[in-house]
Amino acid sequence: MAPVSDASVGRLLQRLEPRETGQALDLGCGNGAWLRSLLDRRHDLTGAGVELHAARDAPEKLTAATGGRATLVAADATTWQNGAFDAVIAVGVAHVFGGPGPTLDAVRRHLAPDGRVLLGDGVWDTPPTAAALRALDATAEEFPDLEGLVRLVREHGYEPVHGHVSTLEEWDEYEWSWTGSLTDWALEPGRDPGDREQALAAAVEHRDGWLGGYRGVLGFASLVLADARSGSSP
Ligand SMILES: C[S@@+](CC[C@H](N)C(=O)[O-])C[C@H]1O[C@@H](n2cnc3c(N)ncnc32)[C@H](O)[C@@H]1O
């Protein structure tokens, strides 16, 4: 559920470098795709994903896909707490915590000494246009640009060790998948006409907002962060 290709995901997770036999946490994990990719690459790790709107079979699926090494907890990531983790993933969830700054503070509550963070969220690729703001129902202040995000990260006591800004191709793949799968679902034979109209209208509205509004304006940055406060005296 993020505009990041498999190849970019791989490069980012490689830089996360959790310690051997460490634990990873994925906040607002959706179906746990990021956590699953990390555990696929590192068979020594275990992990937990926290998701408020988990599908009923999602916990079972994630546990099965990771050979019992990951648990999906159906809980509110803003209040959930259960120990310290060597890697914390927070992708596409800044709005849940009230912006990237509060997300960085929330992440620290879960971070083990020398732990690393993967933060992924929206940034302005170009100054926001009125059409983009309208389509996203956002204010210009809601997202930083890349430079502003890096500044914010440092102000919150982290140092970026790697980063990736999604390409237009990655965004296009994400948006076409999003609207395309909804359209496919709507047009399946036998679909209830009311459901079909509703799903098609949602796909059209989203696609119009993207193509006529924020395409090429809203970007997505994924940063791997080291905790610069780790080991320093309080
Ligand atoms: C844009 S999606 C990103 C999902 C996942 N991190 C990814 O990149 O594939 C945001 C996710 O946050 C979840 N979410 C929203 N509010 C939440 C909360 N308070 N606690 C936990 N998850 C939440 C949503 O249900 C959704 O799955």
The ligand as a MOL file (V3000), in Angstrom:
LIG
                    3D

  0  0  0     0  0            999 V3000
M  V30 BEGIN CTAB
M  V30 COUNTS 27 29 0 0 0
M  V30 BEGIN ATOM
M  V30 1 C -1.4800 3.8210 3.7260 0
M  V30 2 S -1.7690 2.3670 4.6570 0 CHG=1
M  V30 3 C -0.1110 1.7580 4.8320 0
M  V30 4 C -0.0690 0.2890 5.1600 0
M  V30 5 C 1.3210 -0.3170 5.2400 0
M  V30 6 N 2.1850 0.3950 6.1760 0
M  V30 7 C 1.9860 -0.3530 3.8820 0
M  V30 8 O 2.7800 0.5450 3.5670 0
M  V30 9 O 1.7070 -1.3020 3.1180 0 CHG=-1
M  V30 10 C -2.1240 2.9690 6.3120 0
M  V30 11 C -2.5430 1.8540 7.2670 0
M  V30 12 O -2.6760 2.3720 8.5960 0
M  V30 13 C -3.8000 1.7320 9.2030 0
M  V30 14 N -4.2370 2.5150 10.3610 0
M  V30 15 C -4.9540 3.6810 10.3600 0
M  V30 16 N -5.1130 4.1140 11.6250 0
M  V30 17 C -4.4700 3.2210 12.4360 0
M  V30 18 C -4.2810 3.1240 13.8480 0
M  V30 19 N -4.7540 4.0490 14.6800 0
M  V30 20 N -3.5870 2.0670 14.3260 0
M  V30 21 C -3.0880 1.1170 13.4840 0
M  V30 22 N -3.2440 1.1610 12.1510 0
M  V30 23 C -3.9290 2.1920 11.6280 0
M  V30 24 C -4.7980 1.6490 8.0660 0
M  V30 25 O -5.8230 0.7250 8.3340 0
M  V30 26 C -3.8990 1.2420 6.9060 0
M  V30 27 O -3.7610 -0.1560 6.8190 0
M  V30 END ATOM
M  V30 BEGIN BOND
M  V30 1 1 1 2
M  V30 2 1 2 3
M  V30 3 1 2 10
M  V30 4 1 3 4
M  V30 5 1 4 5
M  V30 6 1 5 6
M  V30 7 1 5 7
M  V30 8 2 7 8
M  V30 9 1 7 9
M  V30 10 1 10 11
M  V30 11 1 11 12
M  V30 12 1 11 26
M  V30 13 1 12 13
M  V30 14 1 13 14
M  V30 15 1 13 24
M  V30 16 1 14 15
M  V30 17 1 14 23
M  V30 18 2 15 16
M  V30 19 1 16 17
M  V30 20 1 17 18
M  V30 21 2 17 23
M  V30 22 1 18 19
M  V30 23 2 18 20
M  V30 24 1 20 21
M  V30 25 2 21 22
M  V30 26 1 22 23
M  V30 27 1 24 25
M  V30 28 1 24 26
M  V30 29 1 26 27
M  V30 END BOND
M  V30 END CTAB
M  END
